């Protein structure tokens, strides 16, 4: 399907695309907008954004696809390989919702300087992408905010530059505290 009329697509490599999607899902309560994964030959992630959104995809290591460019758009129910499939299908209740360009740019920039960490909290373990400020306990591990109040919660493990495990103390903003931690903290 040709871009430029209903949407443009930002095409990025598989690794940065999946990492940016992880960040977007955290920032949008798992509603980032439609995202396609084409795992053939040269795997690519396609974020569908509003047409003429002005994203400089080249500066982000990607490519903006618009008029004259075509994207293999899967059927609405195609959510598994082989071939192009939806990582995040369009929301049937909001079919015009697309990926927010500003959030996408921010997520791609953050993904470029991040690494995967494991965090253990009362509800179990989770894998998240974190930058140096998040691993250093300066910003919320989920949304990267510095706005108080910030709360210590759980234990984190990150691999350092030599590949050795190092523990860290993650912090969360009030909006991203695990429900059990928030109620425990309120009781204290």
MARNUVO-574287 format. One record per residue (C-alpha): residue number from 1; residue in one letter; x, y, z. Coordinates in pm, 1 decimal, always signed. Layout:
<r><i>NUM</i><aa>A</aa><east>X</east><north>Y</north><up>Z</up></r>
...
This chain:
<r><i>1</i><aa>X</aa><east>+0.0</east><north>+0.0</north><up>+0.0</up></r>
<r><i>2</i><aa>X</aa><east>+132.7</east><north>+345.4</north><up>-88.4</up></r>
<r><i>3</i><aa>X</aa><east>+213.8</east><north>+585.6</north><up>+193.0</up></r>
<r><i>4</i><aa>X</aa><east>+139.4</east><north>+955.0</north><up>+205.2</up></r>
<r><i>5</i><aa>X</aa><east>-241.1</east><north>+959.1</north><up>+203.1</up></r>
<r><i>6</i><aa>X</aa><east>-362.1</east><north>+793.1</north><up>+521.2</up></r>
<r><i>7</i><aa>X</aa><east>-24.7</east><north>+747.3</north><up>+686.4</up></r>
<r><i>8</i><aa>X</aa><east>+350.0</east><north>+763.5</north><up>+638.4</up></r>
<r><i>9</i><aa>X</aa><east>+573.6</east><north>+486.7</north><up>+768.0</up></r>
<r><i>10</i><aa>X</aa><east>+900.5</east><north>+518.0</north><up>+956.7</up></r>
<r><i>11</i><aa>X</aa><east>+1107.2</east><north>+210.0</north><up>+869.4</up></r>
<r><i>12</i><aa>X</aa><east>+1387.7</east><north>+113.1</north><up>+1106.2</up></r>
<r><i>13</i><aa>X</aa><east>+1598.5</east><north>-195.9</north><up>+1162.2</up></r>
<r><i>14</i><aa>X</aa><east>+1462.4</east><north>-478.7</north><up>+1370.0</up></r>
<r><i>15</i><aa>X</aa><east>+1671.3</east><north>-421.8</north><up>+1686.2</up></r>
<r><i>16</i><aa>X</aa><east>+1620.6</east><north>-44.8</north><up>+1724.0</up></r>
<r><i>17</i><aa>X</aa><east>+1258.0</east><north>-85.0</north><up>+1615.0</up></r>
<r><i>18</i><aa>X</aa><east>+1177.0</east><north>-345.6</north><up>+1878.2</up></r>
<r><i>19</i><aa>X</aa><east>+1357.5</east><north>-143.2</north><up>+2143.8</up></r>
<r><i>20</i><aa>X</aa><east>+1170.9</east><north>+175.6</north><up>+2049.6</up></r>
<r><i>21</i><aa>X</aa><east>+843.0</east><north>-17.6</north><up>+2052.4</up></r>
<r><i>22</i><aa>X</aa><east>+918.7</east><north>-137.8</north><up>+2404.6</up></r>
<r><i>23</i><aa>X</aa><east>+965.6</east><north>+222.7</north><up>+2516.0</up></r>
<r><i>24</i><aa>X</aa><east>+651.6</east><north>+339.7</north><up>+2332.5</up></r>
<r><i>25</i><aa>X</aa><east>+440.8</east><north>+65.4</north><up>+2490.4</up></r>
<r><i>26</i><aa>X</aa><east>+556.6</east><north>+176.5</north><up>+2835.1</up></r>
<r><i>27</i><aa>X</aa><east>+473.8</east><north>+539.6</north><up>+2761.9</up></r>
<r><i>28</i><aa>X</aa><east>+133.4</east><north>+474.7</north><up>+2602.9</up></r>
<r><i>29</i><aa>X</aa><east>-5.5</east><north>+202.6</north><up>+2830.6</up></r>
<r><i>30</i><aa>X</aa><east>+48.4</east><north>-49.9</north><up>+2548.9</up></r>
<r><i>31</i><aa>X</aa><east>-135.9</east><north>+161.7</north><up>+2287.4</up></r>
<r><i>32</i><aa>X</aa><east>+142.8</east><north>+301.8</north><up>+2069.8</up></r>
<r><i>33</i><aa>X</aa><east>-47.2</east><north>+288.0</north><up>+1739.8</up></r>
<r><i>34</i><aa>X</aa><east>-5.0</east><north>+49.6</north><up>+1444.5</up></r>
<r><i>35</i><aa>X</aa><east>+332.3</east><north>-119.8</north><up>+1398.5</up></r>
<r><i>36</i><aa>X</aa><east>+427.1</east><north>-373.5</north><up>+1130.1</up></r>
<r><i>37</i><aa>X</aa><east>+715.6</east><north>-620.1</north><up>+1143.5</up></r>
<r><i>38</i><aa>X</aa><east>+849.0</east><north>-753.6</north><up>+814.8</up></r>
<r><i>39</i><aa>X</aa><east>+1092.8</east><north>-1029.1</north><up>+909.5</up></r>
<r><i>40</i><aa>X</aa><east>+1187.7</east><north>-1125.7</north><up>+553.3</up></r>
<r><i>41</i><aa>X</aa><east>+1539.2</east><north>-1077.3</north><up>+407.4</up></r>
<r><i>42</i><aa>X</aa><east>+1629.9</east><north>-753.3</north><up>+582.2</up></r>
<r><i>43</i><aa>X</aa><east>+1403.3</east><north>-740.6</north><up>+891.9</up></r>
<r><i>44</i><aa>X</aa><east>+1233.4</east><north>-402.6</north><up>+940.6</up></r>
<r><i>45</i><aa>X</aa><east>+985.3</east><north>-247.0</north><up>+1178.6</up></r>
<r><i>46</i><aa>X</aa><east>+736.4</east><north>+2.7</north><up>+1029.1</up></r>
<r><i>47</i><aa>X</aa><east>+570.7</east><north>+260.3</north><up>+1256.2</up></r>
<r><i>48</i><aa>X</aa><east>+264.9</east><north>+413.3</north><up>+1089.1</up></r>
<r><i>49</i><aa>X</aa><east>+259.7</east><north>+788.0</north><up>+1161.2</up></r>
<r><i>50</i><aa>X</aa><east>+38.9</east><north>+1072.8</north><up>+1036.4</up></r>
<r><i>51</i><aa>X</aa><east>+123.4</east><north>+1182.0</north><up>+680.3</up></r>
<r><i>52</i><aa>X</aa><east>+351.7</east><north>+1483.2</north><up>+645.6</up></r>
<r><i>53</i><aa>X</aa><east>+454.0</east><north>+1463.1</north><up>+1013.3</up></r>
<r><i>54</i><aa>X</aa><east>+800.1</east><north>+1599.8</north><up>+937.6</up></r>
<r><i>55</i><aa>X</aa><east>+1002.2</east><north>+1323.1</north><up>+1101.5</up></r>
<r><i>56</i><aa>X</aa><east>+1368.3</east><north>+1326.3</north><up>+999.8</up></r>
<r><i>57</i><aa>X</aa><east>+1396.1</east><north>+946.1</north><up>+993.5</up></r>
<r><i>58</i><aa>X</aa><east>+1744.3</east><north>+954.8</north><up>+838.7</up></r>
<r><i>59</i><aa>X</aa><east>+1880.8</east><north>+1121.6</north><up>+1152.9</up></r>
<r><i>60</i><aa>X</aa><east>+1725.6</east><north>+839.6</north><up>+1356.5</up></r>
<r><i>61</i><aa>X</aa><east>+1882.5</east><north>+560.5</north><up>+1151.8</up></r>
<r><i>62</i><aa>X</aa><east>+1564.4</east><north>+491.1</north><up>+957.3</up></r>
<r><i>63</i><aa>X</aa><east>+1376.3</east><north>+593.7</north><up>+648.0</up></r>
<r><i>64</i><aa>X</aa><east>+1051.1</east><north>+785.0</north><up>+602.7</up></r>
<r><i>65</i><aa>X</aa><east>+817.4</east><north>+623.3</north><up>+350.6</up></r>
<r><i>66</i><aa>X</aa><east>+552.0</east><north>+850.0</north><up>+197.6</up></r>
<r><i>67</i><aa>X</aa><east>+415.0</east><north>+922.5</north><up>-153.6</up></r>
<r><i>68</i><aa>X</aa><east>+570.9</east><north>+686.8</north><up>-407.2</up></r>
<r><i>69</i><aa>X</aa><east>+680.6</east><north>+442.9</north><up>-136.1</up></r>
<r><i>70</i><aa>X</aa><east>+501.1</east><north>+116.5</north><up>-70.5</up></r>
<r><i>71</i><aa>X</aa><east>+468.5</east><north>-90.5</north><up>+247.1</up></r>
<r><i>72</i><aa>X</aa><east>+341.4</east><north>-448.7</north><up>+260.1</up></r>
<r><i>73</i><aa>X</aa><east>+44.6</east><north>-397.6</north><up>+493.4</up></r>
<r><i>74</i><aa>X</aa><east>-80.7</east><north>-727.3</north><up>+638.7</up></r>
<r><i>75</i><aa>X</aa><east>-446.0</east><north>-818.1</north><up>+682.9</up></r>
<r><i>76</i><aa>X</aa><east>-590.6</east><north>-706.6</north><up>+1016.9</up></r>
<r><i>77</i><aa>X</aa><east>-574.2</east><north>-1057.4</north><up>+1164.1</up></r>
<r><i>78</i><aa>X</aa><east>-216.8</east><north>-1135.2</north><up>+1055.6</up></r>
<r><i>79</i><aa>X</aa><east>-17.5</east><north>-1115.9</north><up>+1380.2</up></r>
<r><i>80</i><aa>X</aa><east>+244.6</east><north>-1386.6</north><up>+1321.4</up></r>
<r><i>81</i><aa>X</aa><east>+515.0</east><north>-1456.3</north><up>+1065.7</up></r>
<r><i>82</i><aa>X</aa><east>+594.8</east><north>-1560.1</north><up>+801.7</up></r>
<r><i>83</i><aa>X</aa><east>+599.5</east><north>-1237.0</north><up>+611.4</up></r>
<r><i>84</i><aa>X</aa><east>+479.0</east><north>-894.9</north><up>+719.5</up></r>
<r><i>85</i><aa>X</aa><east>+259.1</east><north>-905.2</north><up>+1028.0</up></r>
<r><i>86</i><aa>X</aa><east>+126.3</east><north>-669.6</north><up>+1292.9</up></r>
<r><i>87</i><aa>X</aa><east>+320.5</east><north>-624.9</north><up>+1614.5</up></r>
<r><i>88</i><aa>X</aa><east>+49.3</east><north>-377.3</north><up>+1709.4</up></r>
<r><i>89</i><aa>X</aa><east>-259.1</east><north>-397.0</north><up>+1487.0</up></r>
<r><i>90</i><aa>X</aa><east>-478.3</east><north>-91.6</north><up>+1431.8</up></r>
<r><i>91</i><aa>X</aa><east>-732.1</east><north>-46.7</north><up>+1710.7</up></r>
<r><i>92</i><aa>X</aa><east>-1076.7</east><north>-123.2</north><up>+1560.2</up></r>
<r><i>93</i><aa>X</aa><east>-1232.1</east><north>+126.2</north><up>+1804.0</up></r>
<r><i>94</i><aa>X</aa><east>-990.9</east><north>+399.1</north><up>+1688.4</up></r>
<r><i>95</i><aa>X</aa><east>-894.3</east><north>+309.3</north><up>+1329.7</up></r>
<r><i>96</i><aa>X</aa><east>-746.3</east><north>+655.0</north><up>+1265.2</up></r>
<r><i>97</i><aa>X</aa><east>-506.3</east><north>+638.4</north><up>+1561.3</up></r>
<r><i>98</i><aa>X</aa><east>-144.4</east><north>+637.2</north><up>+1444.2</up></r>
<r><i>99</i><aa>X</aa><east>+191.0</east><north>+639.3</north><up>+1622.7</up></r>
<r><i>100</i><aa>X</aa><east>+260.8</east><north>+979.9</north><up>+1778.2</up></r>
<r><i>101</i><aa>X</aa><east>+559.5</east><north>+1122.4</north><up>+1584.2</up></r>
<r><i>102</i><aa>X</aa><east>+711.0</east><north>+1308.1</north><up>+1881.6</up></r>
<r><i>103</i><aa>X</aa><east>+688.6</east><north>+1000.0</north><up>+2104.0</up></r>
<r><i>104</i><aa>X</aa><east>+841.0</east><north>+786.4</north><up>+1827.9</up></r>
<r><i>105</i><aa>X</aa><east>+1135.4</east><north>+1023.7</north><up>+1779.3</up></r>
<r><i>106</i><aa>X</aa><east>+1194.6</east><north>+1028.7</north><up>+2156.0</up></r>
<r><i>107</i><aa>X</aa><east>+1168.9</east><north>+647.5</north><up>+2179.7</up></r>
<r><i>108</i><aa>X</aa><east>+1415.0</east><north>+593.6</north><up>+1891.5</up></r>
<r><i>109</i><aa>X</aa><east>+1660.8</east><north>+838.8</north><up>+2048.4</up></r>
<r><i>110</i><aa>X</aa><east>+1628.0</east><north>+675.8</north><up>+2391.6</up></r>
<r><i>111</i><aa>X</aa><east>+1661.8</east><north>+325.9</north><up>+2246.6</up></r>
<r><i>112</i><aa>X</aa><east>+1992.1</east><north>+424.8</north><up>+2087.2</up></r>
<r><i>113</i><aa>X</aa><east>+2145.1</east><north>+489.2</north><up>+2432.5</up></r>
<r><i>114</i><aa>X</aa><east>+1977.2</east><north>+209.9</north><up>+2628.0</up></r>
<r><i>115</i><aa>X</aa><east>+2030.6</east><north>-150.6</north><up>+2727.7</up></r>
<r><i>116</i><aa>X</aa><east>+1806.9</east><north>-428.3</north><up>+2860.1</up></r>
<r><i>117</i><aa>X</aa><east>+1792.1</east><north>-472.5</north><up>+3237.3</up></r>
<r><i>118</i><aa>X</aa><east>+1610.2</east><north>-719.4</north><up>+3461.4</up></r>
<r><i>119</i><aa>X</aa><east>+1410.7</east><north>-586.3</north><up>+3755.4</up></r>
<r><i>120</i><aa>X</aa><east>+1267.9</east><north>-797.1</north><up>+4038.5</up></r>
<r><i>121</i><aa>X</aa><east>+964.9</east><north>-656.0</north><up>+4217.5</up></r>
<r><i>122</i><aa>X</aa><east>+700.6</east><north>-813.4</north><up>+4439.5</up></r>
<r><i>123</i><aa>X</aa><east>+496.9</east><north>-919.1</north><up>+4135.6</up></r>
<r><i>124</i><aa>X</aa><east>+788.9</east><north>-1096.7</north><up>+3967.1</up></r>
<r><i>125</i><aa>X</aa><east>+1060.0</east><north>-1009.0</north><up>+3717.0</up></r>
<r><i>126</i><aa>X</aa><east>+1039.6</east><north>-780.0</north><up>+3420.9</up></r>
<r><i>127</i><aa>X</aa><east>+1273.5</east><north>-686.8</north><up>+3137.8</up></r>
<r><i>128</i><aa>X</aa><east>+1291.3</east><north>-318.8</north><up>+3044.1</up></r>
<r><i>129</i><aa>X</aa><east>+1512.7</east><north>-95.0</north><up>+2837.4</up></r>
<r><i>130</i><aa>X</aa><east>+1703.5</east><north>+151.7</north><up>+3053.1</up></r>
<r><i>131</i><aa>X</aa><east>+1947.1</east><north>+433.5</north><up>+2994.1</up></r>
<r><i>132</i><aa>X</aa><east>+2228.8</east><north>+542.0</north><up>+3227.2</up></r>
<r><i>133</i><aa>X</aa><east>+2004.2</east><north>+782.6</north><up>+3424.2</up></r>
<r><i>134</i><aa>X</aa><east>+1748.1</east><north>+507.8</north><up>+3482.7</up></r>
<r><i>135</i><aa>X</aa><east>+2013.0</east><north>+255.5</north><up>+3592.1</up></r>
<r><i>136</i><aa>X</aa><east>+2169.2</east><north>+526.1</north><up>+3810.1</up></r>
<r><i>137</i><aa>X</aa><east>+1841.2</east><north>+576.8</north><up>+3997.4</up></r>
<r><i>138</i><aa>X</aa><east>+1793.5</east><north>+933.1</north><up>+3873.3</up></r>
<r><i>139</i><aa>X</aa><east>+1479.2</east><north>+881.9</north><up>+3663.2</up></r>
<r><i>140</i><aa>X</aa><east>+1173.6</east><north>+653.5</north><up>+3657.7</up></r>
<r><i>141</i><aa>X</aa><east>+1260.8</east><north>+315.2</north><up>+3510.7</up></r>
<r><i>142</i><aa>X</aa><east>+938.2</east><north>+306.0</north><up>+3306.5</up></r>
<r><i>143</i><aa>X</aa><east>+889.1</east><north>+659.9</north><up>+3173.2</up></r>
<r><i>144</i><aa>X</aa><east>+1224.7</east><north>+832.9</north><up>+3237.7</up></r>
<r><i>145</i><aa>X</aa><east>+1063.9</east><north>+1120.3</north><up>+3431.0</up></r>
<r><i>146</i><aa>X</aa><east>+1254.0</east><north>+1313.0</north><up>+3696.1</up></r>
<r><i>147</i><aa>X</aa><east>+936.2</east><north>+1466.9</north><up>+3840.2</up></r>
<r><i>148</i><aa>X</aa><east>+892.3</east><north>+1387.9</north><up>+4210.9</up></r>
<r><i>149</i><aa>X</aa><east>+785.0</east><north>+1187.3</north><up>+4386.7</up></r>
<r><i>150</i><aa>X</aa><east>+1010.5</east><north>+900.4</north><up>+4281.7</up></r>
<r><i>151</i><aa>X</aa><east>+1005.0</east><north>+574.9</north><up>+4479.2</up></r>
<r><i>152</i><aa>X</aa><east>+1269.2</east><north>+302.9</north><up>+4518.4</up></r>
<r><i>153</i><aa>X</aa><east>+1122.9</east><north>-37.5</north><up>+4432.6</up></r>
<r><i>154</i><aa>X</aa><east>+1273.3</east><north>-381.1</north><up>+4386.3</up></r>
<r><i>155</i><aa>X</aa><east>+1622.0</east><north>-477.1</north><up>+4270.3</up></r>
<r><i>156</i><aa>X</aa><east>+1770.6</east><north>-451.1</north><up>+3925.9</up></r>
<r><i>157</i><aa>X</aa><east>+2046.1</east><north>-633.9</north><up>+3739.9</up></r>
<r><i>158</i><aa>X</aa><east>+2236.1</east><north>-487.9</north><up>+3447.3</up></r>
<r><i>159</i><aa>X</aa><east>+2532.5</east><north>-615.5</north><up>+3247.0</up></r>
<r><i>160</i><aa>X</aa><east>+2827.6</east><north>-376.8</north><up>+3257.1</up></r>
<r><i>161</i><aa>X</aa><east>+3065.6</east><north>-314.8</north><up>+2966.1</up></r>
<r><i>162</i><aa>X</aa><east>+3265.5</east><north>-630.9</north><up>+3049.0</up></r>
<r><i>163</i><aa>X</aa><east>+2952.1</east><north>-850.0</north><up>+3054.1</up></r>
<r><i>164</i><aa>X</aa><east>+2953.8</east><north>-888.3</north><up>+3432.5</up></r>
<r><i>165</i><aa>X</aa><east>+2625.7</east><north>-854.4</north><up>+3623.5</up></r>
<r><i>166</i><aa>X</aa><east>+2587.1</east><north>-548.1</north><up>+3843.2</up></r>
<r><i>167</i><aa>X</aa><east>+2294.2</east><north>-475.5</north><up>+4071.4</up></r>
<r><i>168</i><aa>X</aa><east>+2118.6</east><north>-139.2</north><up>+4088.9</up></r>
<r><i>169</i><aa>X</aa><east>+1826.9</east><north>+14.6</north><up>+4275.9</up></r>
<r><i>170</i><aa>X</aa><east>+1548.7</east><north>+106.6</north><up>+4032.7</up></r>
<r><i>171</i><aa>X</aa><east>+1309.8</east><north>+391.0</north><up>+4105.7</up></r>
<r><i>172</i><aa>X</aa><east>+959.5</east><north>+449.8</north><up>+3972.9</up></r>
<r><i>173</i><aa>X</aa><east>+729.5</east><north>+749.4</north><up>+3955.8</up></r>
<r><i>174</i><aa>X</aa><east>+396.8</east><north>+713.5</north><up>+4136.3</up></r>
<r><i>175</i><aa>X</aa><east>+213.8</east><north>+638.2</north><up>+3810.3</up></r>
<r><i>176</i><aa>X</aa><east>+439.4</east><north>+339.2</north><up>+3735.1</up></r>
<r><i>177</i><aa>X</aa><east>+472.2</east><north>+178.4</north><up>+4076.7</up></r>
<r><i>178</i><aa>X</aa><east>+351.6</east><north>-179.8</north><up>+4077.0</up></r>
<r><i>179</i><aa>X</aa><east>+5.0</east><north>-191.5</north><up>+4242.5</up></r>
<r><i>180</i><aa>X</aa><east>+129.9</east><north>-401.4</north><up>+4536.5</up></r>
<r><i>181</i><aa>X</aa><east>+418.9</east><north>-162.8</north><up>+4597.9</up></r>
<r><i>182</i><aa>X</aa><east>+192.9</east><north>+141.9</north><up>+4582.7</up></r>
<r><i>183</i><aa>X</aa><east>-53.2</east><north>-4.5</north><up>+4836.3</up></r>
<r><i>184</i><aa>X</aa><east>+232.5</east><north>-124.4</north><up>+5061.2</up></r>
<r><i>185</i><aa>X</aa><east>+390.7</east><north>+221.0</north><up>+5051.6</up></r>
<r><i>186</i><aa>X</aa><east>+56.5</east><north>+390.2</north><up>+5127.4</up></r>
<r><i>187</i><aa>X</aa><east>+10.6</east><north>+165.5</north><up>+5433.9</up></r>
<r><i>188</i><aa>X</aa><east>+350.4</east><north>+263.3</north><up>+5578.9</up></r>
